[in-house]
Amino acid sequence: MAEIPFGPYEPDKASLSGSNTSYVKNVLPTVNGYAPARAIDPFTNAMTGNCRGMFGAVQLDGTAVLFAGSDTALYQLDGTTRDFTDVTRTVGGAYAVAVHELWDFCQFGNMVIATTDGNAPQEFTIGTSTDFAALSGSPPNARRCSVVGDFVVLSSLSAAGEANRIQWSAFNDATGWTVGTDQCDYQEFPDGGFVQGVSGGEIGIVFQDRAIRRMVYVGPPNIFEFQRISDNKGVMLRYSICKSAGLTFFLSNDGFYKIDLSGQLSQIGANRVNTTVLDDLDTGSHRYMVGVADPTNPRVMWFYKSHAVSGNYFDKVIVYDWARDRWSPIELTAAMPTTMLQLSATLEGLDAVSSSLDALPFSLDNYTYEYAQKVAVMNGDNKVGFMDGDTLEATLDTPEGAVGNGTRMLVRGVQPVGDADNAYVSMRYRDRLIDSLSTSTEYQIGVDGFAPARTSARFQTARARIAAAETWTYMRGVEVNMRPAGRR
């Protein structure tokens, strides 16, 4: 009897004789191995149109507000009815979002700013505005917006000849855009290519096609000092940039990286997931990958569109747990991720919906209020929910060769090590590494926890599968009842 852990997910390298696995699905790395990934549990009604961006804002009084954008409109979610209300500008007509672009959002105080290529930056003051309107001060059109210190920063500018420039607002004034007044200014970079975005915070990180720079506030007359972090290394897809606990993560042409506040640049996916994801990812548009940080866990998640699907929906998620330095993949259909607080509704608001609580578009039986942001996702039906629904069907493989590794072994039974009491087990096996893998019959574990899998081969992999909607919290590996087999 031997216990074999599933090992870290590192599909780029052979798992033979190693501790890594080349295949897991719909799980999350944990201290106990892997935990289940969960489905999107919608709590809104559907938004009209194709979602091209989403943003969870928090009003200064702690109220959660959700905004989303389509090809032609901007919407605000009604916290009581769970309907998306059109809050498009009343002057200027419908928006026109370019085919490869998304809406980008940032928050400055109670003001939410929305940007996209070819449209004037828009502003909405939570608690005051009823519709978006052009951001005051005549700022430049931009694809990206962020907040660095006490400044709003616009990047990936739309105007011809300005794509290598960023511009920031007046000090502590999101509506001050007169260059030379109250510290409003711009920086043009002579090399490194187009600016694709700026990661915000007390220190900004400027991402170009082929360069990365720190953006440090030094005050007048220079306002900001720019320190080069990397030559010939930049961001591949602009919406892959995301930030978690002072760390900024992004996808470059050769894979995934992180940057800390000191400017230290580190590879995080080399020889592990870079090749697998880059081969799978549809790189035909910047909009095909969006990164989001999990506010309640040390994780970042990249939602992306693979070559396997048509249309613009995401069908894959690659998860990186930066505290454990571990990866895992998820498969689901999604339109857009963001982070947001749980919504709440007043009793007066409930009265306004209906005299019957049964008519509410969400359940009060399982609704809990938590004052913590979570990852929220708009699904393929344009409804938003948190990723806390039923468990997704999970599959986990042990490293190939952990059973046998060139020596013929007879497997007589396999027991998953974890708390899933309704798991299934199969064996994948071959005698030579040049052979294709064969798969045994799949068996459900019995009352003793073992599945009667029976195989004989030189290289073997145990696969555990837990069906969707099963209740479990961790899977660590398998115990294999095996012995050396005779020659044949």
ZIFENPE-V829726 format. One record per helix or strand. SS is the DSSP state (a for helix, b for strand). FROM is the first residue (numbers start at 0). LEN is the number of residues. If there is no record, write none. Layout:
ss->SS from->FROM len->LEN
ss->SS from->FROM len->LEN
This chain:
ss->b from->1 len->4
ss->b from->8 len->1
ss->b from->20 len->1
ss->b from->23 len->2
ss->b from->26 len->4
ss->b from->32 len->4
ss->b from->37 len->1
ss->b from->40 len->2
ss->b from->52 len->6
ss->b from->63 len->6
ss->b from->73 len->4
ss->b from->83 len->3
ss->b from->103 len->5
ss->b from->110 len->5
ss->b from->121 len->4
ss->b from->132 len->2
ss->b from->141 len->7
ss->b from->150 len->7
ss->b from->164 len->4
ss->b from->169 len->1
ss->b from->172 len->1
ss->b from->184 len->4
ss->b from->194 len->5
ss->b from->200 len->1
ss->b from->203 len->5
ss->b from->210 len->9
ss->b from->222 len->9
ss->a from->237 len->3
ss->b from->241 len->3
ss->b from->246 len->6
ss->b from->254 len->5
ss->b from->264 len->3
ss->a from->273 len->7
ss->b from->280 len->1
ss->a from->285 len->3
ss->b from->288 len->6
ss->b from->298 len->6
ss->b from->305 len->1
ss->b from->313 len->8
ss->b from->325 len->15
ss->a from->346 len->7
ss->a from->356 len->3
ss->b from->373 len->6
ss->b from->383 len->3
ss->b from->390 len->1
ss->b from->393 len->4
ss->b from->402 len->1
ss->b from->408 len->10
ss->b from->422 len->8
ss->b from->437 len->2
ss->b from->442 len->2
ss->b from->449 len->2
ss->b from->454 len->3
ss->b from->458 len->8
ss->b from->474 len->10
